[in-house]
Amino acid sequence: MKRDGCRIAVIGGGFSGVMTAIHLLWRCRPGERVYLVERGDRVGPGLAYGTHHPAHLANVRAENMSAFADEPDHFLRWLEGLAPERRAEAGERTIAGVFVRRSVYGAYIQELLREAIARQDGADNLYLVTDEATAIRPAGAHLQLETANGRVYAIDAAVLALGNMAEEKPALPGYVANPWSEAATAPLEPGLPVLMLGTGLTMVDVCLALTAQGFAGPIHAISRRGLLPLGHAPSRPWEQLTLTPANRRSLLALFRAVRREVRRAGPVGWRAVIDAVRPYAQRLWTELTPQDKARFVRHVRPWWEVHRHRMAPPVAATLAILRASGTLTVHAGRMTGIEPAGALSRVRWRPRDQSVEQQLLAQRVIDCTGATGDHCRSGESLIRQLLADGMIRPAPLGLGVDCTVRGALISAGGAPVPNLYAVGPMTRGALWEIIAVPEIRAQAEQVAQRVLAA
């Protein structure tokens, strides 16, 4: 196949974008260009692995975090190659496996990119663009990439790898919208309460950061159902998973089949069953009707996520101690309002299944509901332009942007846009299970191959 001077832009320098760029670089020919566009000052870690707090462990075992599906022990071998003192501080060995600090995995991603640059003249093919992509427009048979600093690049294809994105939120008194900002963990008055909105892994991270820096005051956490992520535990594989066509004919049938498998697994445990379902999750999602997908998001999703996205054992143990001591109190309900109350904030909230509001006083309210799955509400300049020009459209149910299962973005008119692709969490509407390393690494390679083939 003839390919002349291909120019491809990868927008986003987190795990999704870097892995896509690496697979492109491996296949590039002399004279071809890969523009890796990242507005931040670090390429590789992204939001997921950018934290340097020692208590922030990955929520996946190290043995499952290789960046390459065909080399499942690649990350473990990389860890073994670290200097002894660095390896000793890389993570924790637990009863359920090794869990590394997220900053260590960020360093691993950065080293993979450096290796890709060093091999096969990758330095001649890769152009790092430290800038914000603000527009992608058709330019004849090609595309034109525009950046915030006024630069324009002629490209043949683009891959959006924007990862998880924060939704624009209103400014409220005593309210911190960005849980990863310095304001979230700024010094606090020792005995006054803190309130967190959300009870998922983001809340866990902020809670660990606050307590690690010495805050011992009351912490309240509110979410619709009051569910905390569950913890990892030792388990052996469940190799007898059976999901027949009849089991997959509807969400209800599938739900009942998974519960049946948990009963069959017995002492092997539910964790092994969830892990066994995971490789089939994308296929199961695509088989659901639009109505069943909506039912899943509304009714099943919270339960799936606390079972699927689990805490490392040391993290789960710390949370258990905080709850048992009364430091952390989890509420099921939703916030209905917030207003100043002297130096504090008065938060009104309604407990689940109750009509009477309650109130909490807090010195700080931290929004830990996490990144939005609805990228089209993020306020990003590039997303706004692509929407306005009809080059993309929202995915159903607010799950990222609409695309095919092969990553091709779909226009407002319903047709795939030539040479415009997406990888990672923004493709969740098409694939659902696409926010963790095993799924993203496979998708990044596949999309890189499709882009070059196109």
C-alpha positions in Angstrom: 0.0 0.0 0.0 1.4 3.4 -1.0 1.6 6.0 1.8 3.2 9.4 1.1 4.3 11.6 4.0 1.5 10.8 6.4 0.9 13.6 9.0 -1.2 12.6 12.1 -2.1 14.6 15.1 -2.8 13.0 18.5 -4.6 15.4 20.8 -3.9 14.6 24.4 -0.7 13.5 26.2 -2.1 11.1 28.8 -2.0 7.3 28.7 -4.4 7.1 25.7 -2.6 9.6 23.6 0.9 8.5 24.4 0.1 4.8 23.6 -1.5 5.8 20.3 1.6 7.9 19.5 3.9 5.1 20.3 2.1 2.6 18.1 2.1 5.2 15.3 5.9 5.8 15.7 6.6 2.1 15.5 4.9 2.0 12.1 6.1 5.4 10.8 8.2 5.6 7.7 10.9 8.2 7.1 9.4 11.7 6.5 6.1 10.9 8.2 5.1 13.0 11.2 3.2 12.4 14.4 2.2 15.6 16.2 1.6 14.8 19.9 -0.4 17.9 21.2 -0.5 18.4 25.0 -1.1 21.8 26.6 0.3 20.7 30.0 3.9 20.7 30.9 4.2 16.9 31.2 3.5 14.3 28.6 2.6 10.8 29.8 1.0 10.8 33.3 -2.1 12.7 32.4 -4.8 13.2 35.1 -4.8 9.5 36.2 -1.1 9.1 36.9 -0.1 12.7 37.5 -0.5 12.6 41.3 2.7 12.3 43.4 1.1 11.6 46.7 2.6 8.4 48.1 -0.8 7.2 49.4 -2.3 7.3 45.9 -2.0 3.7 44.6 -3.2 2.4 41.3 -6.5 0.4 41.7 -5.2 -2.3 39.4 -2.7 -5.0 40.3 0.8 -4.3 38.7 0.7 -7.7 36.9 -2.3 -6.4 34.9 -0.8 -3.0 34.0 1.6 -3.8 31.1 1.2 -1.2 28.3 1.4 -4.0 25.7 -1.1 -6.8 25.5 1.4 -9.2 23.8 3.9 -8.6 26.7 1.8 -9.1 29.8 4.9 -9.0 32.1 6.4 -5.8 30.5 5.5 -3.5 33.4 6.7 -6.1 36.0 10.0 -6.4 34.2 10.3 -2.6 34.1 9.8 -2.5 37.9 12.4 -5.1 38.4 14.8 -3.0 36.4 14.5 0.0 38.7 17.3 0.8 41.2 16.7 -1.2 44.5 15.8 1.9 46.5 13.4 3.2 43.9 11.8 -0.2 43.5 11.3 -0.4 47.3 9.3 2.8 47.2 7.4 2.0 44.0 4.4 0.5 45.7 3.1 -2.0 48.2 3.0 -5.8 48.1 -0.3 -6.9 49.5 -2.3 -10.1 50.0 -4.0 -9.4 46.7 -0.9 -8.5 44.7 1.4 -5.6 44.1 -0.1 -2.1 43.8 2.2 0.6 42.6 2.0 4.3 43.3 0.3 6.1 40.4 3.3 8.4 39.9 5.4 5.4 39.3 3.1 4.3 36.5 3.3 7.8 35.1 7.1 7.5 35.0 6.7 4.2 33.2 4.6 5.8 30.4 7.1 8.6 30.0 10.0 6.1 29.6 8.0 4.1 27.0 7.7 7.3 24.9 11.4 8.1 25.3 12.2 4.6 24.1 9.9 5.0 21.1 11.6 8.2 20.2 15.0 6.7 20.4 14.2 3.7 18.2 13.8 3.6 14.5 14.4 7.4 14.0 11.4 8.2 16.1 12.9 11.6 17.0 12.6 12.5 13.3 8.9 11.4 13.2 7.6 12.8 16.5 6.8 16.5 17.0 5.8 17.4 20.6 3.4 20.4 20.5 3.1 22.0 23.9 -0.1 23.9 23.1 -3.8 23.6 23.3 -5.6 22.3 20.2 -8.5 24.6 19.6 -9.9 23.5 16.2 -9.8 20.8 13.6 -11.2 21.8 10.2 -11.6 20.2 6.8 -9.0 21.4 4.3 -9.8 19.8 1.0 -9.0 16.1 1.3 -7.0 16.8 4.5 -7.5 18.5 7.8 -6.2 21.6 9.5 -5.2 21.7 13.2 -5.3 25.1 14.9 -3.8 25.8 18.4 -4.3 28.5 21.0 -0.9 30.1 20.2 -2.0 30.7 16.6 -0.1 27.8 15.0 -1.7 25.9 12.1 -0.7 22.4 11.1 -1.7 20.6 7.9 -2.6 17.0 8.8 -4.0 13.9 7.2 -5.7 12.5 10.3 -6.4 13.3 13.9 -6.9 11.1 17.0 -8.7 12.7 20.0 -7.3 11.2 23.2 -8.6 13.8 25.7 -9.0 11.3 28.6 -11.3 12.2 31.4 -12.4 15.9 31.4 -13.7 18.2 34.1 -17.2 19.7 33.6 -17.5 23.5 34.1 -19.1 24.1 37.4 -20.5 27.3 39.0 -18.5 29.2 41.7 -20.1 28.8 45.1 -19.0 30.0 48.5 -16.6 27.6 50.2 -16.8 25.2 47.3 -13.8 23.7 45.5 -14.8 22.4 42.1 -11.5 20.8 41.2 -10.5 18.0 43.7 -7.0 17.8 42.1 -6.3 21.5 42.7 -4.1 22.8 45.5 -7.2 24.5 46.9 -8.7 21.1 47.7 -6.0 20.2 50.1 -4.9 23.6 51.3 -4.5 23.9 55.1 -7.6 23.4 57.2 -8.8 24.4 60.6 -8.1 21.2 62.7 -11.6 20.5 64.2 -14.0 21.9 61.6 -15.8 19.5 59.2 -15.1 19.0 55.6 -17.7 17.9 53.1 -17.0 15.9 49.9 -19.5 15.4 47.2 -19.2 11.9 45.8 -18.0 8.7 47.4 -16.0 7.1 44.6 -12.2 6.8 44.0 -11.7 10.6 43.7 -13.2 11.1 47.2 -10.9 8.3 48.5 -7.9 10.1 47.0 -8.7 13.4 48.6 -9.6 11.8 51.9 -6.2 10.1 52.0 -4.4 13.3 51.1 -6.1 15.3 53.8 -5.6 12.7 56.6 -2.0 12.1 55.5 -1.2 15.8 56.0 -2.5 15.7 59.5 -6.2 16.7 59.2 -8.1 14.8 61.9 -11.4 16.7 61.8 -14.8 15.2 60.7 -15.1 14.3 57.0 -18.6 13.9 55.5 -19.1 12.4 52.1 -22.4 12.4 50.2 -23.5 10.6 47.1 -26.9 9.5 45.7 -26.5 5.9 47.0 -23.7 6.3 49.6 -21.7 3.5 48.0 -18.0 3.2 48.5 -15.6 1.3 46.2 -15.0 -2.2 47.4 -11.5 -3.5 48.1 -9.3 -6.0 46.3 -8.8 -9.4 48.0 -7.0 -12.6 47.1 -8.9 -14.6 44.5 -8.2 -17.2 41.8 -9.5 -17.0 38.3 -13.1 -18.1 37.6 -12.7 -20.1 34.4 -16.2 -21.5 34.2 -18.0 -18.3 33.2 -21.1 -19.2 31.1 -23.1 -16.5 29.3 -25.3 -18.1 26.7 -27.2 -16.1 24.0 -30.3 -16.4 26.2 -28.4 -14.9 29.1 -27.5 -11.9 26.8 -30.9 -11.2 25.3 -31.6 -8.4 27.8 -30.1 -6.5 30.7 -32.3 -8.3 33.1 -31.2 -11.7 31.8 -27.6 -10.6 31.9 -27.9 -9.3 35.4 -29.5 -12.6 36.6 -26.8 -14.6 34.8 -24.0 -12.7 36.5 -25.6 -13.2 39.9 -26.0 -16.9 39.1 -22.3 -17.1 38.2 -21.4 -15.5 41.6 -23.5 -18.3 43.3 -21.7 -20.9 41.2 -18.3 -19.5 42.1 -19.0 -20.0 45.8 -15.8 -19.6 47.8 -13.9 -18.4 44.7 -15.8 -15.1 45.3 -17.6 -12.4 43.4 -14.3 -10.6 42.5 -13.3 -13.5 40.3 -16.6 -13.4 38.5 -16.4 -9.7 37.8 -12.9 -10.1 36.5 -14.1 -12.9 34.3 -16.9 -10.8 32.8 -14.6 -7.9 32.1 -12.9 -9.2 28.9 -16.5 -9.5 27.4 -17.8 -6.2 28.7 -17.4 -4.3 25.5 -19.2 -7.0 23.5 -22.0 -7.3 26.1 -22.4 -3.5 25.9 -22.8 -3.4 22.2 -25.4 -6.2 22.3 -27.7 -4.2 24.7 -30.6 -2.3 23.2 -30.6 1.5 23.7 -33.3 1.1 26.2 -31.3 -1.4 28.2 -28.2 0.8 28.0 -30.2 3.6 29.6 -31.5 1.2 32.3 -27.9 0.1 33.0 -26.6 3.7 33.4 -29.6 4.7 35.6 -29.9 1.6 37.8 -27.0 -0.8 37.6 -24.0 1.5 36.9 -23.3 2.5 40.5 -23.3 -1.1 41.7 -21.1 -2.2 38.7 -18.6 0.5 39.4 -18.0 -0.1 43.1 -17.5 -3.8 42.3 -15.5 -3.3 39.2 -13.2 -0.3 40.2 -11.8 -1.6 43.5 -9.4 -0.1 46.0 -6.0 -1.5 46.7 -6.0 -3.3 50.1 -4.0 -0.7 52.0 -6.3 2.0 50.8 -9.4 0.0 51.7 -8.0 -0.7 55.2 -7.3 3.0 55.8 -10.9 3.9 54.7 -12.3 1.2 57.1 -10.3 2.7 60.0 -11.5 6.2 59.2 -15.1 5.1 59.1 -14.8 3.0 62.3 -13.2 5.9 64.2 -16.0 8.2 63.1 -13.6 10.5 61.2 -15.3 9.6 57.8 -19.1 9.5 57.6 -20.8 8.5 54.4 -24.3 9.7 53.6 -26.8 8.6 50.9 -28.5 11.6 49.4 -27.9 14.7 47.3 -26.9 18.3 48.0 -29.7 20.8 47.3 -28.0 24.0 48.2 -25.0 25.8 49.7 -24.7 29.3 51.3 -22.3 31.2 53.5 -22.6 30.8 57.2 -20.0 33.1 58.7 -16.6 31.5 58.0 -18.3 28.2 57.1 -20.6 27.0 54.4 -24.1 25.7 55.2 -24.9 22.8 53.0 -28.5 21.7 52.5 -29.0 18.1 51.5 -31.8 15.6 51.2 -31.2 12.0 52.4 -32.1 9.3 50.0 -35.8 8.3 50.0 -36.7 11.2 52.3 -38.4 14.5 51.7 -37.1 16.6 54.6 -33.8 18.5 54.1 -31.0 18.3 56.5 -28.0 20.7 57.0 -24.3 20.3 57.5 -21.8 23.1 58.3 -18.4 22.7 56.6 -15.3 24.7 56.3 -14.8 23.4 52.8 -16.9 21.6 50.2 -14.9 19.6 47.7 -16.6 18.3 44.6 -15.3 14.7 44.2 -17.9 13.5 41.7 -15.0 13.0 39.4 -14.5 13.9 35.7 -17.5 14.1 33.6 -18.3 11.3 31.2 -20.0 13.9 29.0 -17.1 15.4 27.1 -19.5 17.6 25.1 -20.3 19.6 28.3 -16.7 20.1 29.2 -16.3 23.6 27.7 -13.1 22.6 25.9 -12.5 24.9 22.9 -11.8 22.0 20.5 -14.9 20.2 21.5 -17.1 23.3 21.1 -15.7 23.9 17.6 -16.2 20.3 16.5 -19.7 20.4 17.8 -20.5 23.7 16.2 -19.2 22.6 12.9 -21.1 19.3 13.0 -18.0 17.2 12.9 -18.9 15.3 16.1 -22.0 14.8 18.2 -22.7 13.7 21.8 -22.9 10.0 22.4 -26.2 8.8 23.8 -26.7 9.0 27.6 -23.9 11.6 27.9 -21.2 9.0 27.5 -18.5 10.9 25.6 -18.7 11.5 21.9 -20.5 9.4 19.4 -18.2 7.0 17.5 -18.1 3.5 15.9 -16.7 0.6 17.9 -13.6 1.0 15.8 -13.1 4.6 17.1 -14.2 6.6 14.0 -16.0 9.7 15.1 -19.6 10.3 13.9 -20.7 13.6 12.6 -24.0 15.4 13.3 -25.4 13.9 10.2 -24.8 10.4 11.4 -21.8 9.4 9.1 -18.3 8.6 10.2 -15.9 11.6 9.7 -13.0 10.6 7.4 -9.7 10.4 9.3 -11.0 11.6 12.6 -10.8 9.1 15.5 -11.0 8.9 19.2 -9.4 6.7 21.9 -9.9 6.2 25.6 -12.7 7.4 27.9 -14.4 9.6 25.3 -15.4 6.5 23.4 -17.3 5.1 26.4 -20.7 5.4 24.7 -19.6 2.9 22.0 -17.6 0.5 24.2 -18.5 1.3 27.9 -15.5 -0.5 29.3 -12.7 1.7 28.1 -11.2 3.7 31.0 -8.5 1.3 32.2 -5.1 0.1 31.0 -6.0 -3.3 29.5 -8.8 -1.9 27.2 -7.1 1.3 26.3 -3.8 -0.3 25.3 -5.6 -2.6 22.9 -7.7 0.2 21.4 -4.7 2.5 21.0 -2.9 0.0 18.9 -5.9 -0.8 16.8 -6.7 2.8 16.1 -3.1 3.6 15.2 -3.3 0.8 12.6 -6.6 2.0 11.2 -5.4 5.6 10.9 -2.3 4.6 8.9 -4.4 2.2 6.8 -6.9 4.9 6.0 
